[in-house]
Amino acid sequence: MPHFSAFLLPSPVGHHYYTTFYVLAFLLNQALLLWVGYRRGYPLRSWLLLTTGVTLAFIVGTKLIAAPGTDWAALWQHGQWPAGTARSVLGGAIGGALAGLALRRWLGYSWHALDAFCLPMAAAYAVQCVGCLLTGCCFGHVADWGVQYAPDTLPYLAQVQRGLIPATAAHSLPVLPTQALSGLLVLGVGGLLWALRHRPWPGGSWRLLQVALLLLGRFLIEFGRDPAGEQVGAGLTTLGGVALKQVQWTLLPLLLLFGWGWWRRTRPRTTAPAADVVPANHSLRILLGVAAMLALTALLGPAAFTLPEVLVIKAGLTVVLLTEAVALLRSRAEAGPHRLSLPLGLASVVLLFTNQAPAPADSATVRRYLTLGVGGVGGAYDQQHTESGCSVNSSRTAYYHRYRVAGGTVEYTVQNPRRAFRALGVGVWRGSEDIGIRQLDPNGPFVTGNPDYVLHRRLWDINPYLEYRYPDGGDWGIGFRTGLHIGQLGYSDNAIRREASSGRSRPLQVLPEASLWTGVRRVAYLQMDFGTGPLALGNYMYRLGVGSGLGATDGGHLLAGLAFASHYPQPVMGFVSGQLRLGRTGLLLEPYAATDFGRHYQLNGQLRYALPLGGGR
C-alpha cells in the first residue's frame, strides 16, 4: 500500500551531500563568529585563535566519542587514530565547550565570549542537518509519514537486514525525519535567544540556556531515532523499571547540570550583571596557543582529519600567525627578525603538520589547487634632488628610503596540458616606508645617515593577476603574467615634494605588472618582468634574467640576472630568485634577493602551499 504522506529524497549515491553541507556549516560558523566578534569589538588575532581552537576541539570530539573501546586503546597505546568515520555532535559539543572554557581564560575573555557562539552554532548546525537528512544518517523509526530513501542508503540497508523490505525494493519505508526535527530544534532555540537578546543576561547564561534546551530536545528526539542511525549509546538500559537508550541516560545528568548552571547564573542578585570585557592582544599567549594546537594535530597525525577539516584548521591558524606577524612588523620597536621568526616559523609548521600531500604528477591529468601564500618584502634605496636656478644659490636634498611590507596571496592554480590558463589570484600587502631627509652641501659628497628628519608613510596594495603558460609542462614554451597594483605602493622623492607643495595626500596609485618568459623551462629560459607581485612595493622593480628548472618540468626553478630600480648613484643590481618544492608536502619556498652590495637592496620571501582541490580527469 503506498504511503501518500511520504516524501522520496534524491539518492545520495554518487553525491557528497554530507561533505558539502559539512564544509558549508563550518564556513558559515566561522564567518558568523568573525562578524559577531567584530560587532563586539573583540581583537581579531585572539578571537580567531579562540574560534579556531573551539573548532579543532569540536572536530576531534565528534570522532573520539564515536570510537569503540578497542580504538580508544589503540589510540592511547600506539597513537593510532580510529579508522572509522563515525561522528557524533555530542562529542563535538563536549570538546568545544572544554576548549572554549580553557581558551577564554587563557586569552583574557569574559564569560560573555561563550555567548557569542550561540547564534552562529545554531545556524551552522541547521545547515549540517540538511546534509544529514539527504545522506540518510541519524534517521528515525519507520512511520506512516516521513521521508523515504533510495537503495544503498543506511535506512534502506537497515530495513533490508531486518526483513522489512526486499533487497529489490525501489525505496525504503517512510522513516521519521529526525534530522529535520534536530534542525528545527536548534533554529527554534536560536530564535528564542534572539528574541531575548536585549535582556541584561549575565555572561555565559545564554550558552548555558542554549545547551540545556538542546539537551532536552535531543532527549525527546531520541525516542523517535532508529538505533541503527545512532552513533553513540544506541543500546537500551533499564534502571528502576525505566528503559532508555544509553545516550538518553547520559543526557539526563548533563541536562540537570546545565540547567542548574543556568539557574545559578541568572538568579536574582543585588548587583547588575558584569559587562563584557574586550581583552588586549597578548602575542606570547597567542603564539603559545597556536603551538599547543600544532602539537595536538601532530600527535593525532594526518589520518585524523579529512581534507575539508584540514582546510578549516589550516586557514584559521595561518591567518592567526599572519596577523601576528603583520602586527609585529607594524611595531618597529618590537619587530626585529628574532620576533618575526616565531610566527612565520610556526606558520610553516601549520602547513607541515596539517598537510595533505598532493596526488602524484601525471602529465596527462588536469590538476587543480588552491594555493595559499604568506610572505614579506623589505628593502632600501637612496635618492637625491638638486634645485638650481638663475641665481648662484642651489639646494641639494638626500632621501634615504627604508620599507617593509607583509601580506599574502590566494590563488586558484590549474595544471592542464591542453589549456594555456595557469592561475588566477590576488595578493594583499600592507606595510610602511620611512624616508629620511637631509640637506647636503651642493658641491660635497653624497653623505648617508643622520637625516634631519624622518617621514613615515603607509604602504598597501591589492594585486589581482592572471597567469598563462603554453604548453604546460612541454618542451619549448611561453608563459606570461599580467595584473594590476591598486594602492599606495611607494613614495619617491617626487611624490614627497608634490605632497609638500600641494598640502594634500597623494592620490591612489594604479600601476601595471607583467612578466614574460620563453624557452625550455626545465633546461633554460629567458624572463623579463616588471612590478611582479610584492616586488612592486617600496621600489618598483624591473628585471631581466636567465632561469632553469634544473631538470624539473613543473616545480622548482632558479632565476638570476639584473634588476633595475630607482637609486642614487646607479639603479642596477644583481638578483637571484628561486622556487624550492619541499618534497611532496605541497609547500613552495620562494626566496628572492637583489643588491648592489651597497645601500641598494630588496629582499623578498614567500611560503606557498598548494592544496589539491580534487582528482584529475
Helices and strands as residue ranges (DSSP letters): E 6-8, H 17-40, H 44-64, H 69-78, H 89-107, H 112-115, H 118-135, E 142-148, H 154-161, E 175-175, H 178-195, H 205-221, G 222-224, G 227-229, E 236-239, E 242-245, H 246-266, H 283-300, G 302-304, H 307-330, H 337-353, E 367-388, E 394-415, E 421-440, E 453-470, E 476-488, H 493-502, E 509-520, E 524-530, G 533-536, E 542-548, E 557-564, E 572-581, E 587-595, E 601-614
